[in-house]
Amino acid sequence: MAHMLNSDPPDHTRLRKLVVRAFTARRVRELRPRTQEITDALLDEVAAKGSADLIDDLAFPLPITVICELLGVPTADRDDFRRWTSILVSEDEELLPQLQDSFEQLSAYMTDLVKRKHTDPDDGLLSALVSVAEGGDSLDDDEVVWMAFLLLVAGHETTVNLIGNGMLAS
């Protein structure tokens, strides 16, 4: 499946033009207060425990929770979403046998979620991507699913590393 990372113009240009209409600076700005609430809650949990593993207690759960909210993943589905995601982004070789199964489960889940956003839209990014259109062009469901994967992998991995490396550098 073609997505923005493996496509060249004019396909990349088309995808980017549509995604930019849905993934706006305003949408990101609106996430700021909720991101702070999530961060505060995670830090409160650390304070209650009296110790912390920076990656396990903050750097991993923070971006995955924000991404779930951004995409409009229902709270009831987030444990499965986190489990699949943690396997997909893990560097633990012991998890390799689970990689394909996790990818297939997450892919099936995202495909179903995208279909649900057509009939039951919300304020999340997936709903915006499902409904974005310009000049008679729109994203098909597979393109929306791959856009969600791209956001998940790029947004999660980079944020985890940024938090860890930022702490190390300070």
C-alpha atoms as an extended CHARMM CRD file, in Angstrom:
* protein
*
       170  EXT
         1         1  MET       CA              0.0000000000        0.0000000000        0.0000000000  PROA      1               0.0000000000
         2         2  ALA       CA              1.3050000000        3.4200000000       -0.9140000000  PROA      2               0.0000000000
         3         3  HSD       CA              1.5120000000        6.0230000000        1.8290000000  PROA      3               0.0000000000
         4         4  MET       CA              3.3370000000        9.3140000000        2.2340000000  PROA      4               0.0000000000
         5         5  LEU       CA              6.6520000000        7.7320000000        3.2460000000  PROA      5               0.0000000000
         6         6  ASN       CA              6.9270000000        5.5610000000        0.1650000000  PROA      6               0.0000000000
         7         7  SER       CA              5.3050000000        7.6950000000       -2.4900000000  PROA      7               0.0000000000
         8         8  ASP       CA              6.6460000000       10.3410000000       -4.8240000000  PROA      8               0.0000000000
         9         9  PRO       CA              4.8740000000       13.2200000000       -6.5650000000  PROA      9               0.0000000000
        10        10  PRO       CA              2.1910000000       13.4330000000       -7.7100000000  PROA      10              0.0000000000
        11        11  ASP       CA              0.8410000000       10.7990000000       -5.2620000000  PROA      11              0.0000000000
        12        12  HSD       CA              2.7280000000       12.2630000000       -2.2960000000  PROA      12              0.0000000000
        13        13  THR       CA              1.5700000000       15.7600000000       -3.1850000000  PROA      13              0.0000000000
        14        14  ARG       CA             -2.0460000000       14.6030000000       -3.3620000000  PROA      14              0.0000000000
        15        15  LEU       CA             -1.8950000000       12.8280000000        0.0000000000  PROA      15              0.0000000000
        16        16  ARG       CA             -0.1030000000       15.7040000000        1.6930000000  PROA      16              0.0000000000
        17        17  LYS       CA             -2.5960000000       18.2620000000        0.3650000000  PROA      17              0.0000000000
        18        18  LEU       CA             -5.5120000000       16.3050000000        1.8080000000  PROA      18              0.0000000000
        19        19  VAL       CA             -3.8830000000       15.4650000000        5.1350000000  PROA      19              0.0000000000
        20        20  VAL       CA             -2.8360000000       19.0700000000        5.7670000000  PROA      20              0.0000000000
        21        21  ARG       CA             -6.5070000000       20.0750000000        5.5310000000  PROA      21              0.0000000000
        22        22  ALA       CA             -7.3710000000       17.6920000000        8.4000000000  PROA      22              0.0000000000
        23        23  PHE       CA             -4.2060000000       17.8030000000       10.5450000000  PROA      23              0.0000000000
        24        24  THR       CA             -4.1650000000       21.5020000000       11.3140000000  PROA      24              0.0000000000
        25        25  ALA       CA             -2.1360000000       23.6270000000       13.7000000000  PROA      25              0.0000000000
        26        26  ARG       CA             -5.4170000000       24.4220000000       15.4680000000  PROA      26              0.0000000000
        27        27  ARG       CA             -6.0960000000       20.7080000000       16.0730000000  PROA      27              0.0000000000
        28        28  VAL       CA             -2.6160000000       20.2930000000       17.5700000000  PROA      28              0.0000000000
        29        29  ARG       CA             -3.0230000000       23.4400000000       19.7180000000  PROA      29              0.0000000000
        30        30  GLU       CA             -6.3120000000       22.0890000000       21.0420000000  PROA      30              0.0000000000
        31        31  LEU       CA             -4.4770000000       18.9840000000       22.2540000000  PROA      31              0.0000000000
        32        32  ARG       CA             -2.1430000000       20.9850000000       24.5080000000  PROA      32              0.0000000000
        33        33  PRO       CA             -4.3710000000       21.1980000000       27.6360000000  PROA      33              0.0000000000
        34        34  ARG       CA             -5.3280000000       17.5110000000       27.4280000000  PROA      34              0.0000000000
        35        35  THR       CA             -1.6900000000       16.5330000000       26.8720000000  PROA      35              0.0000000000
        36        36  GLN       CA             -0.7820000000       18.4560000000       30.0210000000  PROA      36              0.0000000000
        37        37  GLU       CA             -3.5470000000       16.6400000000       31.9600000000  PROA      37              0.0000000000
        38        38  ILE       CA             -2.2490000000       13.2580000000       30.7710000000  PROA      38              0.0000000000
        39        39  THR       CA              1.3170000000       14.2260000000       31.6990000000  PROA      39              0.0000000000
        40        40  ASP       CA              0.2520000000       15.4360000000       35.1350000000  PROA      40              0.0000000000
        41        41  ALA       CA             -1.6700000000       12.2020000000       35.7850000000  PROA      41              0.0000000000
        42        42  LEU       CA              1.3260000000       10.0810000000       34.7720000000  PROA      42              0.0000000000
        43        43  LEU       CA              3.6290000000       12.1460000000       37.0110000000  PROA      43              0.0000000000
        44        44  ASP       CA              1.1390000000       11.8330000000       39.8920000000  PROA      44              0.0000000000
        45        45  GLU       CA              1.3230000000        8.0440000000       39.5050000000  PROA      45              0.0000000000
        46        46  VAL       CA              5.1280000000        8.2390000000       39.6360000000  PROA      46              0.0000000000
        47        47  ALA       CA              4.9920000000       10.4180000000       42.7500000000  PROA      47              0.0000000000
        48        48  ALA       CA              2.6450000000        7.9540000000       44.4410000000  PROA      48              0.0000000000
        49        49  LYS       CA              5.0530000000        5.0790000000       43.7080000000  PROA      49              0.0000000000
        50        50  GLY       CA              8.0630000000        7.0480000000       44.9100000000  PROA      50              0.0000000000
        51        51  SER       CA             10.2290000000        5.9680000000       41.9910000000  PROA      51              0.0000000000
        52        52  ALA       CA             10.0760000000        5.8880000000       38.2310000000  PROA      52              0.0000000000
        53        53  ASP       CA             11.3420000000        4.3220000000       35.0880000000  PROA      53              0.0000000000
        54        54  LEU       CA             11.2970000000        7.3040000000       32.7470000000  PROA      54              0.0000000000
        55        55  ILE       CA             10.5070000000        5.2710000000       29.6320000000  PROA      55              0.0000000000
        56        56  ASP       CA              7.9430000000        2.8830000000       31.1250000000  PROA      56              0.0000000000
        57        57  ASP       CA              6.1890000000        5.4120000000       33.3450000000  PROA      57              0.0000000000
        58        58  LEU       CA              6.1760000000        8.5340000000       31.1510000000  PROA      58              0.0000000000
        59        59  ALA       CA              7.8900000000        8.4030000000       27.7770000000  PROA      59              0.0000000000
        60        60  PHE       CA              5.9530000000        5.3770000000       26.4650000000  PROA      60              0.0000000000
        61        61  PRO       CA              2.4290000000        5.9600000000       27.8570000000  PROA      61              0.0000000000
        62        62  LEU       CA              2.3070000000        9.7120000000       27.1570000000  PROA      62              0.0000000000
        63        63  PRO       CA              2.5200000000        9.6930000000       23.3510000000  PROA      63              0.0000000000
        64        64  ILE       CA              0.4040000000        6.5660000000       22.9060000000  PROA      64              0.0000000000
        65        65  THR       CA             -2.3720000000        8.0770000000       25.0420000000  PROA      65              0.0000000000
        66        66  VAL       CA             -2.2290000000       11.3800000000       23.1660000000  PROA      66              0.0000000000
        67        67  ILE       CA             -2.2410000000        9.5700000000       19.8060000000  PROA      67              0.0000000000
        68        68  CYS       CA             -5.2440000000        7.4700000000       20.8810000000  PROA      68              0.0000000000
        69        69  GLU       CA             -7.1170000000       10.6460000000       21.7770000000  PROA      69              0.0000000000
        70        70  LEU       CA             -6.0140000000       12.3990000000       18.6020000000  PROA      70              0.0000000000
        71        71  LEU       CA             -7.2550000000        9.5120000000       16.4660000000  PROA      71              0.0000000000
        72        72  GLY       CA            -10.4610000000        9.0790000000       18.4380000000  PROA      72              0.0000000000
        73        73  VAL       CA             -9.6960000000        5.5560000000       19.6980000000  PROA      73              0.0000000000
        74        74  PRO       CA            -12.3780000000        4.7720000000       22.2890000000  PROA      74              0.0000000000
        75        75  THR       CA            -11.1310000000        4.4170000000       25.8570000000  PROA      75              0.0000000000
        76        76  ALA       CA            -12.4140000000        0.8210000000       26.0230000000  PROA      76              0.0000000000
        77        77  ASP       CA            -10.1110000000       -0.1480000000       23.1210000000  PROA      77              0.0000000000
        78        78  ARG       CA             -6.9340000000        1.5130000000       24.3260000000  PROA      78              0.0000000000
        79        79  ASP       CA             -5.4230000000       -1.4260000000       26.2090000000  PROA      79              0.0000000000
        80        80  ASP       CA             -5.5040000000       -3.5550000000       23.0450000000  PROA      80              0.0000000000
        81        81  PHE       CA             -4.2540000000       -0.5960000000       20.9950000000  PROA      81              0.0000000000
        82        82  ARG       CA             -1.3450000000       -0.0570000000       23.4030000000  PROA      82              0.0000000000
        83        83  ARG       CA             -0.4710000000       -3.7740000000       23.4310000000  PROA      83              0.0000000000
        84        84  TRP       CA             -0.3860000000       -4.0000000000       19.6270000000  PROA      84              0.0000000000
        85        85  THR       CA              1.5530000000       -0.7620000000       19.3670000000  PROA      85              0.0000000000
        86        86  SER       CA              4.1050000000       -1.6880000000       22.0010000000  PROA      86              0.0000000000
        87        87  ILE       CA              4.9130000000       -4.8620000000       20.0670000000  PROA      87              0.0000000000
        88        88  LEU       CA              5.1310000000       -2.9930000000       16.7500000000  PROA      88              0.0000000000
        89        89  VAL       CA              7.5590000000       -0.3680000000       18.0310000000  PROA      89              0.0000000000
        90        90  SER       CA              9.5490000000       -2.6450000000       20.3290000000  PROA      90              0.0000000000
        91        91  GLU       CA             13.1720000000       -3.4690000000       19.7400000000  PROA      91              0.0000000000
        92        92  ASP       CA             12.8560000000       -6.5870000000       21.9190000000  PROA      92              0.0000000000
        93        93  GLU       CA             13.7430000000       -9.5640000000       19.7330000000  PROA      93              0.0000000000
        94        94  GLU       CA             11.6370000000      -11.8470000000       21.9410000000  PROA      94              0.0000000000
        95        95  LEU       CA              8.5390000000      -10.0470000000       20.6280000000  PROA      95              0.0000000000
        96        96  LEU       CA              9.3680000000      -10.6830000000       16.9540000000  PROA      96              0.0000000000
        97        97  PRO       CA              7.1200000000      -13.7680000000       16.7430000000  PROA      97              0.0000000000
        98        98  GLN       CA              4.1790000000      -11.5720000000       17.7780000000  PROA      98              0.0000000000
        99        99  LEU       CA              4.9600000000       -8.7910000000       15.3050000000  PROA      99              0.0000000000
       100       100  GLN       CA              2.9170000000      -10.0240000000       12.3230000000  PROA      100             0.0000000000
       101       101  ASP       CA             -0.0820000000      -10.9360000000       14.4590000000  PROA      101             0.0000000000
       102       102  SER       CA             -0.0160000000       -7.5500000000       16.2110000000  PROA      102             0.0000000000
       103       103  PHE       CA              0.2410000000       -5.7490000000       12.8750000000  PROA      103             0.0000000000
       104       104  GLU       CA             -2.7220000000       -7.7010000000       11.4880000000  PROA      104             0.0000000000
       105       105  GLN       CA             -4.8260000000       -7.1050000000       14.5970000000  PROA      105             0.0000000000
       106       106  LEU       CA             -4.0420000000       -3.3950000000       14.6750000000  PROA      106             0.0000000000
       107       107  SER       CA             -4.6500000000       -3.0970000000       10.9460000000  PROA      107             0.0000000000
       108       108  ALA       CA             -8.0320000000       -4.8410000000       11.2300000000  PROA      108             0.0000000000
       109       109  TYR       CA             -8.9360000000       -2.6760000000       14.2030000000  PROA      109             0.0000000000
       110       110  MET       CA             -7.9550000000        0.5470000000       12.4100000000  PROA      110             0.0000000000
       111       111  THR       CA             -9.8580000000       -0.4940000000        9.2780000000  PROA      111             0.0000000000
       112       112  ASP       CA            -12.9730000000       -1.0920000000       11.3650000000  PROA      112             0.0000000000
       113       113  LEU       CA            -12.4850000000        2.1650000000       13.2850000000  PROA      113             0.0000000000
       114       114  VAL       CA            -12.1880000000        4.1350000000       10.0510000000  PROA      114             0.0000000000
       115       115  LYS       CA            -15.4240000000        2.5670000000        8.7910000000  PROA      115             0.0000000000
       116       116  ARG       CA            -17.1380000000        3.5310000000       12.0620000000  PROA      116             0.0000000000
       117       117  LYS       CA            -15.9610000000        7.1450000000       11.6590000000  PROA      117             0.0000000000
       118       118  HSD       CA            -17.9880000000        7.3750000000        8.4390000000  PROA      118             0.0000000000
       119       119  THR       CA            -21.2230000000        6.6810000000       10.2940000000  PROA      119             0.0000000000
       120       120  ASP       CA            -20.3340000000        7.9770000000       13.7590000000  PROA      120             0.0000000000
       121       121  PRO       CA            -17.8500000000       10.8410000000       13.3670000000  PROA      121             0.0000000000
       122       122  ASP       CA            -16.2890000000       12.6230000000       16.3190000000  PROA      122             0.0000000000
       123       123  ASP       CA            -13.7830000000       15.4500000000       16.7730000000  PROA      123             0.0000000000
       124       124  GLY       CA            -10.7930000000       13.1240000000       16.2430000000  PROA      124             0.0000000000
       125       125  LEU       CA             -8.3060000000       13.2060000000       13.4270000000  PROA      125             0.0000000000
       126       126  LEU       CA             -9.6140000000        9.9860000000       11.8370000000  PROA      126             0.0000000000
       127       127  SER       CA            -13.0480000000       11.5350000000       11.4210000000  PROA      127             0.0000000000
       128       128  ALA       CA            -11.4460000000       14.5920000000        9.8610000000  PROA      128             0.0000000000
       129       129  LEU       CA             -9.3590000000       12.4400000000        7.5010000000  PROA      129             0.0000000000
       130       130  VAL       CA            -12.4080000000       10.3790000000        6.5180000000  PROA      130             0.0000000000
       131       131  SER       CA            -14.3310000000       13.5040000000        5.5890000000  PROA      131             0.0000000000
       132       132  VAL       CA            -11.5520000000       15.6660000000        4.1100000000  PROA      132             0.0000000000
       133       133  ALA       CA            -12.0290000000       16.5560000000        0.4770000000  PROA      133             0.0000000000
       134       134  GLU       CA            -10.6010000000       19.0220000000       -1.9740000000  PROA      134             0.0000000000
       135       135  GLY       CA            -11.5060000000       19.5230000000       -5.5950000000  PROA      135             0.0000000000
       136       136  GLY       CA            -13.5370000000       16.3130000000       -5.6660000000  PROA      136             0.0000000000
       137       137  ASP       CA            -10.6450000000       14.2840000000       -4.2630000000  PROA      137             0.0000000000
       138       138  SER       CA            -10.6330000000       12.5090000000       -0.9120000000  PROA      138             0.0000000000
       139       139  LEU       CA             -8.7190000000        9.8370000000        0.9450000000  PROA      139             0.0000000000
       140       140  ASP       CA             -9.9370000000        6.2680000000        0.6360000000  PROA      140             0.0000000000
       141       141  ASP       CA            -10.2010000000        4.1240000000        3.7680000000  PROA      141             0.0000000000
       142       142  ASP       CA             -6.8670000000        2.3630000000        3.1560000000  PROA      142             0.0000000000
       143       143  GLU       CA             -5.1270000000        5.7290000000        2.8630000000  PROA      143             0.0000000000
       144       144  VAL       CA             -6.6800000000        6.8580000000        6.1480000000  PROA      144             0.0000000000
       145       145  VAL       CA             -5.5610000000        3.6410000000        7.8740000000  PROA      145             0.0000000000
       146       146  TRP       CA             -2.0010000000        4.0710000000        6.5930000000  PROA      146             0.0000000000
       147       147  MET       CA             -2.0160000000        7.7160000000        7.6610000000  PROA      147             0.0000000000
       148       148  ALA       CA             -2.9590000000        6.5720000000       11.1690000000  PROA      148             0.0000000000
       149       149  PHE       CA             -0.1060000000        4.0110000000       11.1330000000  PROA      149             0.0000000000
       150       150  LEU       CA              2.3010000000        6.6930000000        9.9880000000  PROA      150             0.0000000000
       151       151  LEU       CA              1.1990000000        9.0180000000       12.7860000000  PROA      151             0.0000000000
       152       152  LEU       CA              1.3700000000        6.2110000000       15.2970000000  PROA      152             0.0000000000
       153       153  VAL       CA              4.8740000000        5.0640000000       14.4430000000  PROA      153             0.0000000000
       154       154  ALA       CA              6.3970000000        8.4760000000       13.7200000000  PROA      154             0.0000000000
       155       155  GLY       CA              4.6500000000       10.2800000000       16.5630000000  PROA      155             0.0000000000
       156       156  HSD       CA              5.2090000000        7.6070000000       19.1460000000  PROA      156             0.0000000000
       157       157  GLU       CA              8.7900000000        6.5410000000       18.5050000000  PROA      157             0.0000000000
       158       158  THR       CA             10.1330000000       10.0800000000       18.1100000000  PROA      158             0.0000000000
       159       159  THR       CA              8.4020000000       11.3120000000       21.2660000000  PROA      159             0.0000000000
       160       160  VAL       CA              9.6250000000        8.4130000000       23.4040000000  PROA      160             0.0000000000
       161       161  ASN       CA             13.1770000000        9.0420000000       22.1950000000  PROA      161             0.0000000000
       162       162  LEU       CA             12.8750000000       12.8110000000       22.6240000000  PROA      162             0.0000000000
       163       163  ILE       CA             11.8010000000       12.4650000000       26.2550000000  PROA      163             0.0000000000
       164       164  GLY       CA             14.5250000000        9.9370000000       27.0390000000  PROA      164             0.0000000000
       165       165  ASN       CA             17.2940000000       11.7960000000       25.2470000000  PROA      165             0.0000000000
       166       166  GLY       CA             16.1380000000       15.1490000000       26.6420000000  PROA      166             0.0000000000
       167       167  MET       CA             16.4150000000       13.8140000000       30.1710000000  PROA      167             0.0000000000
       168       168  LEU       CA             19.8020000000       12.2790000000       29.4470000000  PROA      168             0.0000000000
       169       169  ALA       CA             21.0730000000       15.5720000000       28.0150000000  PROA      169             0.0000000000
       170       170  SER       CA             19.8390000000       17.7170000000       30.9170000000  PROA      170             0.0000000000
